[in-house]
Amino acid sequence: MKLSINQTTMTRMVRLNYIVILLLCAPFFSKCKTAPAQRDVIKVMSYNVLKYGDGCQGPGSEMHGYLKTIIGYTNPDILGLVKVEAIPANSDAKGKAPIGFADSILNNALNAASTGKYAYCPFSNAANDNNQTLLFYNKHKFGFSSMVTLVSDITDINMYKLYYLEANLAKTHDTAFIYFVLIHTDSGDKSDDRDRQMTELMNALRKRFSTLSNLIVMGDFNLRKTNEPGYQTLTNNSEKNYQLIDPPFIIDKRASYPANWEKHPERFASFLTTSTRKKEKQPNECGTGGGAKAWYDHIFISPSMAVGSNYYHYIPRSYSTVGNDGKRIDASVNDLPNPSAPRYVLDALYHMSNKYPVMLQLGVTPK
């Protein structure tokens, strides 16, 4: 069957357009051929668990159950717990948590949610505080290298060095390290003590690194606004090599500087982390009420992780506040409707802590 003149003309036009599209897209495809393929996604989570271990929130077995539910839903590869009740090294040491409490968390909460997945790093309490930090990691993806206490002012600020478990690691001995700093600063309206803690932290990092490579600093910073000196010390100091990045601001453009969530919480509603509870002293005597009103918990990343120049990179718009749908001001996390998580998870968040966890995702690419 012969094509009509109109059909023939149309066919030629389609072919011509196809060729033009290929020519226009050639540079794009050329670049794509050399771009590294994302190999894996790493979920990073920071969570203030408010005296977890001293019985104030509830019995240990009950609290393990709530954390199990939360971890089963969020499935992090890296989990930083801050404000865990201090775990005594022996019967004479300070701390209300039971001896071996880290193992109890591991066995009855984390690995109960995902069998055999997690391990934890060494911990310390050189500051002799009543709370401390714990870092757990997915041992199928990471290996532990070292831990060092950078600051022991009021509470310990520790840095953990992990490495990615490459498939051919045993043969090539080639991988990339990543550092995590867990922090819980001094609380209160006056920022002097936490400003000092963050200054001491950045000074300690400068002594160890000529430039910040794969580094995450996360935890509860107790910040009221971005103009607070401690926040500026982390993100806007005089040395660009040591300026940490707060992803919702710099990368995702979901918030802008200057930001004052104490004065205008409604402008940052989906990022607020304090409190999961509307009413004071409910469901227990620990923590604060008032609903979501402050953004204390953050995950800062080093500049190299923003651009993906060394193995790990931040996945844009992956930063989130677990359980916060942006409508939690003057409301509890489990006040319905809240479509951000299943009801059983919202209930676990409500009972576990007066803080919301924060999360982000990292892409892993070959060297």
C-alpha positions in Angstrom: 0.0 0.0 0.0 1.5 3.4 -1.1 1.5 6.3 1.3 -0.4 9.4 0.3 1.5 12.7 -0.2 0.3 13.9 3.2 1.3 10.7 4.9 4.7 10.8 3.3 5.3 14.3 4.3 4.2 13.6 7.9 6.6 10.6 8.1 9.5 12.7 6.9 8.7 15.4 9.5 8.5 12.8 12.3 11.9 11.4 11.2 13.4 14.9 11.0 12.1 15.9 14.4 13.5 12.7 15.9 17.0 13.5 14.5 16.8 17.0 15.8 15.9 15.8 19.3 18.8 13.3 19.2 21.2 16.1 18.2 20.0 18.4 20.9 20.1 15.8 23.6 23.6 14.4 22.6 25.5 16.5 25.1 23.1 15.4 27.9 23.5 11.8 27.1 27.3 12.1 26.8 27.3 13.5 30.4 25.0 10.8 31.6 27.4 8.1 30.4 30.2 9.4 32.6 28.0 10.2 35.7 28.4 7.6 38.5 25.4 5.5 39.2 23.9 5.6 42.7 24.7 2.3 44.3 22.9 2.5 47.6 20.7 4.7 49.8 21.6 5.2 53.5 18.9 6.4 55.9 20.3 8.5 58.8 18.1 9.2 61.8 18.7 11.4 65.0 16.4 11.0 67.9 16.2 12.6 71.4 14.7 9.8 73.5 14.4 11.8 76.7 15.7 9.9 79.7 15.3 6.5 78.0 16.4 4.1 80.6 15.5 5.7 83.9 11.9 4.6 84.0 10.5 8.2 83.9 8.7 7.7 80.6 7.7 4.1 81.4 9.1 0.6 82.1 12.1 -0.5 80.0 10.2 -3.3 78.3 7.4 -0.9 77.3 9.8 1.7 76.0 11.7 -0.9 74.0 8.4 -1.8 72.4 7.7 1.7 71.3 11.2 2.1 69.8 10.9 -1.2 68.1 7.7 0.1 66.4 9.4 3.3 65.3 12.5 1.6 64.0 10.4 -1.0 62.2 8.7 1.8 60.3 11.6 4.2 59.7 14.3 1.5 59.0 17.4 3.7 59.5 20.9 2.5 58.6 22.4 5.0 61.1 20.6 5.8 64.3 21.9 8.4 66.8 20.1 8.4 70.1 20.7 11.4 72.3 19.7 12.0 75.9 19.7 8.4 76.8 19.9 8.0 80.6 23.6 7.6 81.5 24.6 3.9 81.5 27.0 3.0 84.3 30.1 1.1 83.5 30.0 -0.6 86.9 27.9 -0.5 90.0 29.7 2.5 91.4 29.4 4.7 88.3 26.9 7.5 87.8 23.8 6.7 85.8 20.3 5.5 86.4 20.0 3.2 83.4 20.7 -0.5 84.1 24.2 -1.8 83.4 24.2 -3.2 79.9 21.3 -1.0 78.8 22.8 -0.5 75.4 22.6 -4.2 74.8 19.0 -4.2 76.0 18.1 -1.5 73.4 19.9 -3.5 70.8 18.3 -6.8 71.5 14.8 -5.8 72.6 14.2 -2.8 70.3 16.4 -2.5 67.3 17.2 -6.1 66.4 13.7 -7.1 67.5 12.5 -4.9 64.7 15.0 -6.3 62.2 16.8 -9.4 63.3 20.6 -9.2 63.4 20.7 -5.9 61.5 22.2 -3.5 64.1 25.3 -3.0 66.2 26.4 -0.1 68.4 29.6 1.9 68.8 31.5 2.3 72.1 30.1 5.1 74.3 31.5 7.4 77.0 30.6 9.7 79.8 33.7 11.7 80.6 31.6 14.7 81.6 29.9 12.6 84.2 26.5 13.8 83.1 23.2 12.1 83.7 22.6 11.5 80.0 24.7 10.4 77.1 24.6 9.5 73.4 24.5 6.2 71.5 25.2 5.5 67.9 23.8 2.3 66.2 24.5 1.2 62.7 23.5 -1.3 60.1 26.3 -3.8 60.3 25.4 -5.3 56.9 26.3 -1.9 55.3 28.9 -0.4 57.7 31.9 -1.4 59.8 33.1 0.4 62.9 36.5 2.0 62.8 36.9 4.3 65.9 35.3 6.6 68.4 36.8 9.7 70.0 35.3 12.2 72.6 35.8 15.7 71.0 34.2 17.7 73.9 33.4 16.7 77.4 31.8 20.0 78.5 28.5 19.5 80.3 28.0 16.3 78.3 30.2 14.2 75.9 30.2 15.1 72.2 31.6 12.0 70.5 32.7 11.4 66.9 32.3 8.0 65.3 34.3 6.8 62.2 32.5 4.2 60.1 33.3 2.7 56.7 31.1 1.4 53.9 31.2 -2.4 53.4 32.0 -2.6 49.7 31.2 -6.0 48.0 34.9 -6.5 47.2 36.3 -4.9 50.3 38.3 -8.0 51.4 40.0 -8.0 48.1 40.5 -4.4 47.2 40.6 -2.8 50.7 39.0 0.2 49.0 36.1 2.0 50.7 35.2 5.4 52.0 35.0 6.6 55.6 32.2 8.6 57.0 32.1 10.4 60.4 29.1 11.0 62.7 29.1 13.5 65.6 26.3 13.1 68.1 25.5 16.1 70.2 23.1 17.2 72.9 23.8 20.8 74.0 22.8 22.7 77.1 19.1 23.7 77.1 17.5 26.9 78.3 16.7 30.3 77.0 20.3 31.6 77.5 22.6 30.2 74.9 26.0 30.9 76.5 26.8 27.3 77.5 25.6 25.7 74.2 27.4 28.5 72.2 30.6 27.5 74.0 30.0 23.7 73.4 29.6 24.3 69.6 32.7 26.5 69.6 34.7 23.8 71.3 33.3 21.3 68.8 34.4 23.2 65.8 37.8 23.9 67.3 38.2 20.2 67.8 37.2 19.4 64.2 39.7 22.0 62.9 42.5 20.2 64.8 41.6 16.9 63.2 40.7 17.8 59.6 42.3 20.2 57.1 38.9 20.3 55.4 35.6 18.5 56.3 35.1 15.5 54.2 32.2 13.0 54.8 30.9 14.4 58.1 27.5 14.6 59.7 26.8 16.5 63.0 23.4 15.7 64.4 21.4 15.7 67.6 19.5 18.1 69.8 21.0 21.6 69.6 18.4 23.4 71.7 18.5 26.3 69.2 15.9 29.0 69.2 16.8 30.7 65.9 19.5 30.7 63.2 21.0 34.0 64.4 21.9 32.3 67.7 25.8 32.4 68.0 26.0 28.6 68.2 24.2 28.1 64.9 26.4 30.7 63.3 29.5 28.9 64.6 28.4 25.7 62.8 27.2 27.2 59.5 28.6 30.7 59.0 32.0 30.8 60.5 35.0 32.6 58.9 36.4 29.4 57.3 34.4 28.0 54.3 36.0 24.6 54.7 34.4 24.2 58.1 30.9 25.6 57.3 28.3 22.9 57.9 25.1 22.8 55.9 21.5 22.6 57.1 19.9 20.9 54.1 16.3 22.4 54.4 17.9 25.8 54.0 20.8 25.6 51.6 19.9 22.6 49.4 16.2 22.0 49.6 15.2 25.7 49.8 12.3 24.8 52.0 13.3 27.4 54.6 15.3 30.6 54.4 17.6 32.7 56.5 17.2 34.3 59.0 14.8 31.9 60.8 13.3 32.3 64.2 11.0 29.4 65.0 10.6 30.5 68.6 8.9 33.7 67.4 7.3 32.3 64.2 6.9 28.5 64.6 4.1 28.6 61.9 6.7 29.4 59.2 8.6 26.1 60.0 5.7 23.9 61.0 6.8 20.8 59.2 10.3 20.9 60.8 9.4 21.5 64.4 10.6 18.7 66.8 9.3 19.8 70.2 6.8 18.6 71.5 5.0 15.5 70.4 2.5 16.2 73.2 -0.1 18.9 73.6 -0.8 18.5 77.3 1.8 18.9 80.0 2.4 15.8 82.1 0.6 13.5 79.6 1.3 10.7 79.1 3.8 11.0 81.9 5.6 13.4 84.2 8.7 13.7 81.8 9.2 16.2 79.1 7.2 19.2 77.9 3.8 19.8 76.3 2.4 22.5 74.1 2.6 20.6 70.8 5.2 21.4 68.1 6.7 24.8 68.7 10.5 24.5 68.4 13.1 23.1 66.0 15.8 21.8 68.3 16.9 18.7 66.4 18.9 19.0 63.2 21.2 17.0 60.9 24.0 19.1 59.5 26.2 17.8 56.7 29.7 18.8 55.4 30.0 20.7 52.1 31.4 17.7 50.2 28.3 15.7 51.0 26.1 18.5 49.5 27.9 18.2 46.1 28.7 14.5 46.3 32.4 14.9 45.7 33.5 11.9 47.7 31.4 8.8 47.7 28.4 10.0 49.8 25.9 12.7 48.9 22.7 14.1 50.4 19.6 13.2 48.4 17.7 16.5 47.9 14.4 16.9 49.8 15.0 13.7 51.8 15.2 15.6 55.1 12.1 15.0 57.2 10.6 15.2 60.7 9.1 11.8 61.3 5.4 12.0 62.3 5.1 15.8 61.7 2.6 16.6 58.9 3.1 20.3 59.3 -0.1 20.6 61.4 1.2 19.8 64.8 1.3 23.2 66.4 -0.8 23.1 69.6 -1.5 19.4 68.8 -0.1 16.0 69.8 1.5 13.8 67.2 -1.3 11.2 67.4 -4.1 13.8 67.3 -6.0 12.8 64.1 -6.0 13.3 61.2 -2.2 12.9 60.7 -1.5 11.2 57.4 2.3 11.3 57.8 2.5 7.9 59.4 0.3 4.9 60.5 -1.7 5.4 63.8 0.3 2.8 65.6 3.6 4.6 64.8 2.1 8.0 65.9 1.1 6.4 69.2 4.6 5.0 69.6 6.1 8.4 68.9 3.8 10.0 71.5 4.8 7.6 74.2 8.5 7.2 73.4 9.6 10.9 73.8 8.4 14.5 73.6 10.7 14.9 70.7 10.2 14.0 67.0 13.0 12.1 65.2 14.6 13.7 62.2 15.9 11.8 59.2 17.7 12.3 55.9 19.0 10.0 53.1 22.4 9.7 51.6 23.2 8.3 48.2 26.3 6.1 47.8 28.2 6.2 44.5 31.4 4.5 43.4 34.7 6.3 43.6 
